[in-house]
Amino acid sequence: MPHIDCNGNRLHYQVEGKEGAPWLVLSNSLGTTLDMWRPQMEELAKHFRVLRYDTRGHGGSGVPAGPYTVAQLGEDVVALLDALKIERAHFCGLSMGGMTGMWLGVHAPQRIDRLVLCNTSALIGPAEVWNARIAKVDAEGMASIVPAVIDRWFTSAYQQRAPQEVAVVRDMLLYTPSAGYTANCAAVRDMDQRADVAGIQAPTLVIAGTHDLATPARDGKAVADSIAGARYVELDAAHLSNWEQAESFTRTLVDFLLQEKGKGA
């Protein structure tokens, strides 16, 4: 497993795909790992040099003492790009990964070509909800929240239709280090990028899920409306739309990233 020590942390990453193709960075959601992008990898690898990584506190990455901030998560990406000598890349993040993408679009625009923000929001509150979740995980561990989180991540129809796929994601959540999870909960809790996202200049795609309870579609639409020229697409899915509507998600993502510059967002 390749690792790089950067920004005061050890990040686990993988590089796959087409040699010499444009770089694409994929950023995972809270409580998953870089494996959350498995449904997209076969197609993405045909067109891009894909860099996946585990956000700090997740998977094979380090778990430095928290709480974390969204700025730290964004700075981790910049440090990873620097370490791998990647000047610019497309960036796609889901949920917390999308929050990281917003920060990068505002604070490191020179590193971002096209930006894809999926099932995410510029503000997720209230703080009391996050504090209660942090306290529960601290007291009872990750298993205590898994059933409720899975019900927010996937529609009941998808859970019935694809139990083996849901089980893969459930295990990612269950085995996320508790300390890493709660430290990232604090980053999400304390984030408010509503006033910042209007400064994003990169061509941007926002993907939302009609049945998303964690980051409702209206939140994604608000982000898209705040970014000049942003494209908005809503899929018939809950929170992890890249699993529940994998084919539509992948097609939408690839079509956007392969657009020629100057031809729309």
Backbone bond lengths (Angstrom), bond angles and torsions (degrees), N, CA, C in turn:
res aa  C-N    CA-C-N  psi(-1)  N-CA   C-N-CA  omega(-1)  CA-C   N-CA-C  phi
1 M - - - 1.462 - - 1.530 109.17 -
2 P 1.316 118.20 115.59 1.469 118.89 179.20 1.524 111.93 -70.50
3 H 1.316 115.14 137.89 1.463 122.43 177.13 1.524 108.76 -132.97
4 I 1.326 114.54 152.38 1.463 120.64 172.80 1.523 107.84 -133.17
5 D 1.328 115.82 133.21 1.457 120.74 173.91 1.524 108.13 -86.91
6 C 1.312 116.76 114.52 1.462 120.62 -178.78 1.522 109.70 -154.67
7 N 1.320 115.29 148.52 1.463 122.05 178.15 1.526 112.15 54.98
8 G 1.324 115.75 36.84 1.462 119.82 177.71 1.502 114.70 72.00
9 N 1.346 117.14 21.68 1.450 120.62 -176.60 1.524 108.64 -149.33
10 R 1.321 115.60 162.65 1.463 121.48 175.30 1.519 108.35 -107.56
11 L 1.326 116.58 115.53 1.459 121.61 -177.19 1.520 110.93 -104.68
12 H 1.316 115.25 130.70 1.461 122.08 172.82 1.515 108.49 -88.81
13 Y 1.331 116.57 133.79 1.459 119.74 -177.98 1.522 110.24 -145.12
14 Q 1.323 115.59 165.53 1.464 122.25 173.71 1.522 108.52 -138.85
15 V 1.309 116.12 140.68 1.461 122.30 174.93 1.521 108.36 -118.21
16 E 1.327 116.41 126.89 1.454 122.51 -178.63 1.520 109.08 -142.59
17 G 1.322 114.78 170.03 1.451 118.99 171.54 1.512 114.05 103.91
18 K 1.302 114.01 -162.32 1.461 123.71 -168.23 1.527 111.41 -78.40
19 E 1.316 115.84 120.97 1.464 120.80 177.09 1.522 110.39 -60.85
20 G 1.329 116.76 134.40 1.446 121.21 177.33 1.514 115.20 80.98
21 A 1.325 117.84 -4.31 1.466 121.82 179.51 1.524 109.84 -80.13
22 P 1.331 117.68 165.04 1.467 119.63 175.83 1.526 111.45 -57.77
23 W 1.321 115.55 144.56 1.458 120.51 178.66 1.530 110.32 -76.95
24 L 1.331 115.42 142.47 1.464 123.48 173.52 1.517 108.04 -133.02
25 V 1.328 116.62 121.76 1.464 122.36 177.10 1.530 108.65 -99.20
26 L 1.326 116.55 132.82 1.463 123.09 178.52 1.523 109.28 -114.92
27 S 1.328 116.24 129.83 1.466 121.94 -174.31 1.526 110.33 -121.34
28 N 1.329 116.62 127.14 1.463 121.82 -171.51 1.516 113.65 -78.97
29 S 1.321 114.17 164.34 1.460 122.35 177.41 1.526 110.36 -83.30
30 L 1.317 115.91 166.87 1.460 122.40 175.75 1.528 109.19 -59.72
31 G 1.343 115.56 124.44 1.456 119.94 176.00 1.514 115.07 87.82
32 T 1.337 118.43 11.71 1.468 120.29 174.85 1.530 108.59 -125.59
33 T 1.333 116.11 -167.80 1.461 121.86 178.25 1.522 107.78 -134.51
34 L 1.313 116.16 -176.11 1.459 119.39 177.12 1.524 112.27 -60.87
35 D 1.342 117.56 -17.66 1.463 120.75 177.42 1.524 112.79 -69.14
36 M 1.326 117.70 -10.34 1.466 118.37 178.44 1.528 111.48 -64.35
37 W 1.333 117.02 -17.09 1.468 121.05 -179.69 1.519 112.82 -92.46
38 R 1.312 117.07 8.71 1.466 120.20 -179.23 1.530 113.50 -52.77
39 P 1.344 120.24 -42.20 1.464 118.63 -178.15 1.521 114.24 -62.20
40 Q 1.333 117.72 -20.10 1.464 121.26 -176.62 1.527 113.52 -100.22
41 M 1.305 118.69 -14.54 1.457 120.31 -164.67 1.530 113.73 -66.57
42 E 1.301 118.70 -39.21 1.470 119.48 -177.85 1.524 110.81 -58.47
43 E 1.322 116.84 -45.20 1.464 120.39 -178.41 1.525 111.49 -75.47
44 L 1.328 117.69 -41.87 1.465 119.97 -178.69 1.524 111.67 -62.62
45 A 1.320 116.63 -35.98 1.459 120.32 -177.74 1.525 112.74 -66.76
46 K 1.321 117.17 -17.54 1.466 120.77 177.83 1.526 111.88 -74.49
47 H 1.328 116.39 -24.47 1.463 120.66 -169.61 1.525 113.92 -118.16
48 F 1.345 117.59 -20.87 1.458 120.68 -169.40 1.526 111.40 -135.35
49 R 1.317 114.77 159.99 1.456 121.98 165.94 1.523 104.77 -91.85
50 V 1.318 117.53 106.83 1.462 122.28 -167.66 1.520 110.71 -98.05
51 L 1.323 115.07 127.12 1.464 123.20 175.10 1.522 107.78 -111.69
52 R 1.333 115.26 110.71 1.470 120.58 172.48 1.524 108.51 -105.81
53 Y 1.317 116.47 149.02 1.463 119.47 177.87 1.520 108.87 -148.33
54 D 1.325 115.55 156.57 1.462 121.36 173.08 1.527 108.31 -90.09
55 T 1.320 116.71 120.00 1.461 120.44 174.55 1.525 110.03 -54.14
56 R 1.312 116.45 144.83 1.472 120.45 178.59 1.529 110.29 -46.55
57 G 1.330 115.48 139.15 1.452 120.10 -178.52 1.508 114.60 85.97
58 H 1.336 117.48 -0.84 1.459 122.19 -176.48 1.529 111.20 -126.16
59 G 1.323 116.11 153.02 1.452 122.37 170.51 1.515 113.08 52.07
60 G 1.340 114.73 -127.39 1.444 119.97 -177.45 1.508 114.98 -90.72
61 S 1.324 117.66 3.55 1.459 121.23 177.84 1.522 111.10 -82.14
62 G 1.319 115.36 165.55 1.451 120.33 179.56 1.518 112.58 -69.93
63 V 1.314 114.28 165.02 1.472 121.19 178.98 1.521 107.98 -124.20
64 P 1.343 117.23 72.44 1.465 118.71 177.22 1.519 110.70 -64.65
65 A 1.320 115.96 159.85 1.459 120.20 -178.10 1.524 110.48 -58.87
66 G 1.325 116.16 137.03 1.453 122.03 178.58 1.519 111.03 -98.17
67 P 1.332 116.73 -171.64 1.460 126.25 0.25 1.525 112.12 -73.52
68 Y 1.368 115.27 160.76 1.446 120.92 176.76 1.526 110.01 -100.33
69 T 1.325 114.78 171.60 1.467 121.45 173.98 1.519 108.61 -127.92
70 V 1.323 116.20 158.62 1.459 119.94 176.61 1.523 110.00 -62.64
71 A 1.334 117.45 -33.64 1.464 119.77 176.02 1.529 110.86 -59.25
72 Q 1.333 117.87 -41.87 1.467 119.99 177.27 1.524 111.02 -61.99
73 L 1.317 116.89 -40.63 1.463 120.16 -179.75 1.521 110.35 -63.64
74 G 1.323 116.98 -40.41 1.454 120.78 176.93 1.511 112.17 -67.91
75 E 1.312 116.20 -40.65 1.466 120.24 178.98 1.524 111.13 -65.11
76 D 1.334 117.47 -31.69 1.466 120.38 174.91 1.528 110.53 -60.30
77 V 1.322 116.61 -42.25 1.465 120.20 -179.92 1.528 110.52 -64.35
78 V 1.322 116.73 -45.33 1.466 120.23 178.85 1.526 110.30 -60.19
79 A 1.331 116.40 -42.95 1.464 120.05 179.57 1.525 111.07 -65.10
80 L 1.327 117.10 -37.21 1.465 120.85 178.14 1.535 110.60 -66.55
81 L 1.323 116.72 -42.74 1.459 120.50 176.35 1.528 110.59 -60.88
82 D 1.314 116.10 -43.31 1.467 119.95 178.88 1.530 110.81 -61.04
83 A 1.329 115.77 -45.67 1.459 120.12 -176.68 1.529 112.01 -63.77
84 L 1.330 116.12 -33.25 1.465 120.98 -179.23 1.528 111.92 -94.46
85 K 1.340 115.96 4.64 1.471 122.17 178.03 1.534 111.98 57.84
86 I 1.325 114.45 45.61 1.473 121.66 176.26 1.522 107.41 -104.51
87 E 1.312 116.98 114.21 1.463 120.18 -176.99 1.519 111.95 -75.13
88 R 1.330 116.85 -45.91 1.471 121.43 -177.66 1.517 108.99 -141.70
89 A 1.329 115.36 152.44 1.458 120.04 179.82 1.523 109.58 -155.45
90 H 1.322 115.42 154.63 1.457 119.65 162.27 1.531 107.09 -70.92
91 F 1.322 115.82 155.36 1.467 119.95 179.81 1.515 108.80 -137.33
92 C 1.333 115.78 131.23 1.468 121.75 175.68 1.517 108.36 -130.82
93 G 1.321 117.20 123.08 1.455 121.61 178.39 1.516 110.79 -133.95
94 L 1.320 115.92 146.14 1.466 121.35 179.78 1.517 109.58 -116.00
95 S 1.327 116.31 133.10 1.460 123.94 179.53 1.524 110.21 58.38
96 M 1.329 119.79 -112.18 1.454 120.58 176.90 1.525 110.86 -59.72
97 G 1.324 117.12 -35.69 1.455 120.25 175.61 1.514 112.25 -62.17
98 G 1.336 116.84 -35.05 1.459 120.20 175.19 1.520 111.99 -68.05
99 M 1.319 117.12 -35.09 1.465 120.71 176.25 1.524 110.53 -64.50
100 T 1.346 115.32 -39.32 1.462 120.17 174.24 1.525 109.91 -61.84
101 G 1.326 116.33 -41.08 1.463 120.49 178.75 1.511 112.95 -62.23
102 M 1.323 117.47 -40.57 1.463 120.16 176.74 1.526 110.42 -59.87
103 W 1.329 116.15 -45.00 1.474 119.74 179.77 1.525 110.17 -60.06
104 L 1.320 116.98 -43.34 1.458 120.43 -179.52 1.526 111.11 -65.11
105 G 1.331 116.57 -40.86 1.454 120.06 179.59 1.517 112.53 -61.70
106 V 1.322 116.10 -31.27 1.466 121.02 -179.90 1.533 111.29 -86.55
107 H 1.327 116.58 -45.58 1.466 120.90 -167.86 1.527 114.46 -101.34
108 A 1.309 118.23 -15.99 1.472 120.82 178.43 1.523 109.94 -136.25
109 P 1.329 117.64 51.26 1.469 119.97 -173.83 1.520 113.36 -62.44
110 Q 1.322 117.35 -26.07 1.458 120.89 -179.03 1.522 112.41 -69.80
111 R 1.349 117.53 -11.76 1.464 121.26 -179.35 1.521 113.12 -99.84
112 I 1.348 116.89 -8.40 1.463 120.72 -171.01 1.525 111.05 -113.45
113 D 1.329 116.98 126.37 1.464 121.50 173.14 1.528 109.79 -86.45
114 R 1.312 117.49 -77.83 1.461 121.33 175.71 1.528 109.33 -113.56
115 L 1.314 114.86 147.00 1.460 121.54 -171.89 1.529 109.17 -122.70
116 V 1.330 116.23 129.71 1.463 121.31 178.43 1.525 108.28 -123.60
117 L 1.323 115.91 120.72 1.464 123.55 -176.15 1.521 107.68 -115.32
118 C 1.325 116.61 114.12 1.467 121.08 -170.84 1.521 111.48 -116.00
119 N 1.334 115.99 133.56 1.460 121.53 173.01 1.526 110.62 43.14
120 T 1.325 114.01 59.25 1.454 119.35 -172.53 1.516 110.23 -142.28
121 S 1.314 115.91 177.23 1.455 122.26 -178.29 1.518 108.98 -152.54
122 A 1.325 115.67 153.53 1.464 120.54 176.31 1.529 111.95 -80.79
123 L 1.328 116.59 -13.54 1.470 122.65 177.07 1.513 107.88 -152.98
124 I 1.330 116.42 129.68 1.472 120.38 175.14 1.520 107.76 -128.61
125 G 1.291 116.66 114.37 1.454 121.26 -179.70 1.511 110.57 -131.81
126 P 1.320 117.35 -167.89 1.462 125.73 -6.92 1.529 111.91 -80.05
127 A 1.319 115.86 165.86 1.461 120.94 -176.93 1.525 111.70 -59.68
128 E 1.353 116.17 -33.00 1.467 119.56 -177.42 1.526 111.96 -60.59
129 V 1.330 116.59 -34.83 1.460 120.36 179.40 1.523 110.65 -65.47
130 W 1.329 116.24 -43.30 1.459 120.24 178.62 1.520 111.48 -67.84
131 N 1.319 116.93 -39.11 1.467 119.60 178.36 1.518 111.12 -62.86
132 A 1.326 116.03 -39.03 1.467 119.75 178.84 1.530 110.55 -66.60
133 R 1.324 117.04 -39.02 1.467 119.92 179.12 1.522 110.42 -66.85
134 I 1.324 116.53 -42.80 1.465 120.50 178.14 1.525 110.26 -59.46
135 A 1.332 116.25 -45.65 1.465 120.43 -178.91 1.529 111.14 -63.01
136 K 1.327 116.72 -39.09 1.462 120.41 -179.34 1.519 111.55 -66.28
137 V 1.321 116.45 -43.47 1.465 119.48 179.19 1.517 110.28 -67.62
138 D 1.319 117.38 -39.83 1.468 120.14 177.67 1.526 111.25 -60.15
139 A 1.328 115.93 -38.22 1.469 119.94 -175.20 1.519 113.07 -85.48
140 E 1.341 116.69 -35.71 1.468 119.35 -168.85 1.528 114.54 -123.95
141 G 1.317 117.73 -5.36 1.450 119.89 178.62 1.518 113.79 86.79
142 M 1.328 115.83 173.58 1.453 121.57 -174.94 1.528 112.71 -64.62
143 A 1.330 116.96 -33.64 1.474 119.63 -177.36 1.523 112.10 -58.60
144 S 1.317 116.71 -25.56 1.468 120.31 -176.18 1.522 113.03 -69.33
145 I 1.331 117.63 -21.00 1.468 119.81 -176.54 1.524 113.04 -111.11
146 V 1.335 117.03 -9.11 1.466 119.36 -172.24 1.524 113.46 -58.11
147 P 1.339 120.60 -50.26 1.472 118.49 -176.93 1.527 113.27 -58.58
148 A 1.332 117.37 -43.63 1.465 120.00 -178.28 1.532 111.07 -67.25
149 V 1.316 116.88 -38.82 1.464 119.72 -179.99 1.526 110.79 -66.68
150 I 1.311 117.28 -43.69 1.466 120.62 179.47 1.526 110.60 -59.92
151 D 1.321 117.01 -38.44 1.467 120.04 178.69 1.522 112.25 -66.47
152 R 1.326 117.02 -23.91 1.465 120.29 176.33 1.524 111.34 -86.90
153 W 1.306 116.29 -25.89 1.461 120.63 -177.27 1.524 113.32 -80.95
154 F 1.344 116.99 -30.78 1.456 121.03 -175.48 1.524 110.74 -133.00
155 T 1.317 116.37 143.96 1.462 119.88 173.45 1.526 108.95 -66.99
156 S 1.324 115.97 157.59 1.470 119.57 177.92 1.523 110.56 -62.70
157 A 1.327 117.07 -34.17 1.464 120.41 179.40 1.523 110.94 -62.36
158 Y 1.329 117.05 -42.80 1.467 119.93 179.31 1.521 110.59 -68.65
159 Q 1.312 117.92 -39.50 1.464 120.46 178.62 1.520 110.83 -60.02
160 Q 1.324 117.56 -36.84 1.461 121.34 178.44 1.529 111.73 -75.46
161 R 1.340 115.58 -34.57 1.464 121.01 -175.23 1.531 112.23 -78.68
162 A 1.319 117.09 -33.03 1.466 120.52 -172.25 1.524 111.46 -135.17
163 P 1.329 118.40 61.13 1.465 120.30 -175.58 1.520 113.49 -62.38
164 Q 1.329 117.91 -32.25 1.462 119.35 -179.65 1.527 111.51 -69.72
165 E 1.325 116.57 -37.45 1.461 120.00 177.20 1.527 110.44 -66.71
166 V 1.325 116.34 -42.90 1.458 120.50 178.38 1.531 110.38 -61.22
167 A 1.331 116.55 -37.63 1.465 120.31 -179.60 1.527 111.57 -63.03
168 V 1.335 117.16 -35.73 1.464 120.91 177.98 1.528 110.18 -61.57
169 V 1.326 115.59 -45.98 1.464 120.05 -179.54 1.526 110.55 -69.56
170 R 1.320 116.81 -38.43 1.465 120.57 178.60 1.524 110.49 -58.17
171 D 1.314 116.95 -41.00 1.461 119.74 -179.87 1.528 111.52 -67.45
172 M 1.335 117.51 -37.18 1.469 119.20 175.54 1.524 109.94 -56.94
173 L 1.323 116.20 -46.32 1.458 121.31 -178.87 1.524 111.01 -65.23
174 L 1.328 116.21 -47.08 1.460 121.20 -175.74 1.525 111.97 -60.54
175 Y 1.345 116.43 -37.24 1.462 119.99 -174.73 1.531 113.29 -97.21
176 T 1.315 117.96 8.79 1.454 120.57 170.88 1.534 108.82 -66.77
177 P 1.318 118.84 131.39 1.471 120.11 179.00 1.530 110.99 -56.93
178 S 1.305 116.35 130.76 1.467 120.12 -177.53 1.523 111.95 -56.93
179 A 1.327 116.43 -42.81 1.468 119.78 -178.52 1.521 111.13 -65.70
180 G 1.329 116.95 -37.30 1.455 120.09 177.26 1.513 112.17 -68.68
181 Y 1.322 115.53 -39.22 1.467 119.93 179.56 1.520 111.15 -63.57
182 T 1.319 117.09 -48.50 1.461 119.68 -177.23 1.522 112.09 -68.60
183 A 1.334 116.80 -34.69 1.469 119.56 177.68 1.526 110.56 -64.63
184 N 1.342 117.18 -36.46 1.457 120.78 176.74 1.529 112.13 -76.54
185 C 1.327 117.17 -31.37 1.472 119.38 172.29 1.531 110.30 -56.03
186 A 1.314 115.69 -41.17 1.468 120.01 179.39 1.521 110.78 -63.64
187 A 1.339 117.35 -38.36 1.467 120.24 178.22 1.519 110.88 -62.38
188 V 1.320 116.52 -43.57 1.466 120.77 178.78 1.528 110.48 -67.32
189 R 1.310 116.34 -42.63 1.466 121.65 179.95 1.527 111.90 -58.49
190 D 1.313 116.70 -41.81 1.464 121.09 -171.98 1.529 113.54 -89.11
191 M 1.311 117.05 -3.90 1.463 121.12 -176.46 1.523 111.76 -81.00
192 D 1.324 116.17 137.33 1.467 122.85 168.51 1.526 107.31 -146.95
193 Q 1.326 115.62 100.48 1.458 121.09 -177.13 1.535 112.09 -108.59
194 R 1.315 116.62 16.16 1.468 119.90 -175.54 1.527 112.19 -60.38
195 A 1.321 117.31 -38.42 1.463 119.55 -178.57 1.522 112.27 -81.61
196 D 1.336 117.00 -13.84 1.461 120.57 -173.70 1.518 113.45 -92.69
197 V 1.343 116.79 -32.88 1.462 119.00 -167.98 1.530 112.94 -64.90
198 A 1.320 117.09 -21.91 1.469 118.95 177.50 1.521 111.69 -62.58
199 G 1.316 117.33 -18.17 1.451 121.19 179.34 1.520 114.05 -82.91
200 I 1.314 117.80 -4.91 1.468 120.62 -179.37 1.526 109.81 -69.70
201 Q 1.326 116.09 125.81 1.463 122.10 -178.78 1.523 112.85 -105.08
202 A 1.313 118.19 -18.03 1.462 120.92 -178.36 1.521 110.50 -65.76
203 P 1.332 118.10 144.73 1.463 119.71 170.58 1.530 109.34 -54.55
204 T 1.315 116.99 127.42 1.465 121.06 -169.08 1.519 111.65 -128.16
205 L 1.315 115.50 136.85 1.462 124.12 171.23 1.518 108.15 -115.37
206 V 1.330 116.89 131.67 1.460 122.06 174.27 1.524 108.01 -114.18
207 I 1.325 116.71 124.55 1.460 122.89 177.15 1.523 108.24 -111.16
208 A 1.319 116.35 130.94 1.457 121.61 179.35 1.529 109.61 -127.31
209 G 1.319 116.10 166.71 1.459 121.95 176.97 1.520 110.20 -116.29
210 T 1.316 116.25 129.52 1.458 120.90 -178.48 1.526 111.84 -56.67
211 H 1.333 117.45 -34.38 1.474 121.71 -174.27 1.528 112.24 -106.75
212 D 1.314 116.77 18.41 1.462 121.77 -177.44 1.527 110.08 -73.18
213 L 1.327 116.14 118.18 1.462 120.99 177.65 1.523 112.06 -92.48
214 A 1.335 117.38 -22.54 1.458 120.90 -177.46 1.525 111.58 -78.92
215 T 1.318 116.64 -46.59 1.473 122.70 175.29 1.530 106.42 -131.38
216 P 1.311 117.78 87.09 1.466 121.48 -173.73 1.527 112.99 -55.11
217 A 1.316 114.57 153.62 1.462 120.31 -177.65 1.526 111.75 -55.31
218 R 1.324 117.42 -33.38 1.467 119.34 -179.49 1.528 111.03 -62.42
219 D 1.352 116.99 -29.61 1.459 120.17 177.95 1.521 110.82 -70.45
220 G 1.320 116.16 -41.20 1.454 119.60 176.26 1.514 111.79 -64.06
221 K 1.322 115.52 -40.98 1.466 119.63 178.74 1.525 110.32 -62.90
222 A 1.320 117.75 -38.54 1.460 121.38 178.72 1.526 110.86 -63.44
223 V 1.331 117.10 -39.47 1.461 120.26 176.91 1.524 109.93 -63.97
224 A 1.322 116.40 -46.95 1.466 120.44 -179.42 1.520 111.21 -60.82
225 D 1.322 116.24 -41.66 1.468 120.38 -178.91 1.521 112.06 -66.50
226 S 1.329 117.01 -22.72 1.466 121.31 -178.12 1.526 113.08 -84.82
227 I 1.342 116.97 -15.71 1.459 121.69 -175.28 1.526 108.98 -107.53
228 A 1.302 116.89 120.53 1.459 121.38 -176.25 1.526 110.88 -57.30
229 G 1.338 115.29 125.47 1.454 120.76 175.71 1.506 115.84 76.78
230 A 1.332 118.35 4.66 1.464 120.19 -177.23 1.522 110.81 -65.40
231 R 1.320 115.22 145.09 1.458 121.88 175.39 1.524 108.63 -96.64
232 Y 1.326 116.90 140.52 1.465 121.71 -179.91 1.525 109.23 -121.36
233 V 1.337 116.06 130.09 1.461 121.93 177.79 1.526 107.85 -131.64
234 E 1.329 116.00 132.93 1.464 121.33 179.50 1.523 109.36 -116.48
235 L 1.324 115.68 126.00 1.457 121.59 -178.24 1.530 111.23 -106.18
236 D 1.319 116.35 155.91 1.462 123.31 179.96 1.525 108.72 -80.71
237 A 1.337 114.87 75.53 1.461 120.62 -172.51 1.518 109.10 -155.43
238 A 1.332 114.79 169.33 1.464 120.59 171.61 1.532 107.91 -94.13
239 H 1.323 118.07 -136.42 1.465 120.43 -167.47 1.530 113.38 -73.89
240 L 1.332 117.70 -46.45 1.468 119.38 -179.71 1.523 108.94 -90.63
241 S 1.312 114.73 73.89 1.462 120.30 -175.78 1.519 111.80 -65.88
242 N 1.329 117.65 -24.23 1.464 119.13 -179.91 1.526 112.40 -71.94
243 W 1.326 118.16 -14.77 1.463 122.12 171.97 1.532 110.58 -97.12
244 E 1.317 116.31 -48.34 1.464 119.65 -172.71 1.530 112.33 -68.68
245 Q 1.328 116.35 -34.45 1.467 121.27 176.40 1.526 108.42 -126.63
246 A 1.329 115.12 58.02 1.467 120.64 -170.45 1.524 112.34 -58.48
247 E 1.311 117.66 -45.19 1.468 119.85 -176.33 1.522 111.16 -65.64
248 S 1.320 117.12 -46.81 1.471 120.65 179.97 1.517 110.89 -65.46
249 F 1.324 116.52 -41.28 1.458 121.01 179.17 1.530 110.34 -60.21
250 T 1.334 115.66 -49.82 1.460 119.76 -176.90 1.519 111.45 -62.76
251 R 1.314 116.50 -43.76 1.466 120.24 179.90 1.522 111.16 -62.59
252 T 1.324 116.82 -43.37 1.466 121.22 179.05 1.523 111.09 -62.39
253 L 1.329 116.03 -43.58 1.466 121.76 -179.25 1.528 111.12 -64.03
254 V 1.315 116.16 -50.54 1.470 120.02 -176.49 1.524 110.84 -65.20
255 D 1.323 117.30 -44.16 1.467 120.14 179.94 1.528 111.01 -57.96
256 F 1.331 116.69 -41.49 1.466 120.61 179.99 1.525 111.30 -67.52
257 L 1.319 117.02 -45.22 1.452 119.74 -176.09 1.530 112.85 -69.78
258 L 1.327 116.78 -25.07 1.460 119.98 -178.92 1.529 113.34 -90.93
259 Q 1.323 117.17 -1.85 1.467 119.23 177.14 1.525 110.31 -61.02
260 E 1.325 115.20 142.09 1.454 119.51 175.58 1.515 109.93 -72.01
261 K 1.313 116.19 145.34 1.459 121.01 177.32 1.525 109.23 -59.50
262 G 1.314 115.21 137.77 1.453 120.49 178.13 1.517 113.85 91.31
263 K 1.378 115.51 -6.14 1.467 118.40 179.08 1.524 108.76 -107.30
264 G 1.315 116.56 74.32 1.462 121.29 179.16 1.515 111.31 73.94
265 A 1.346 114.53 -178.63 1.468 119.08 176.56 1.496 108.67 -74.06
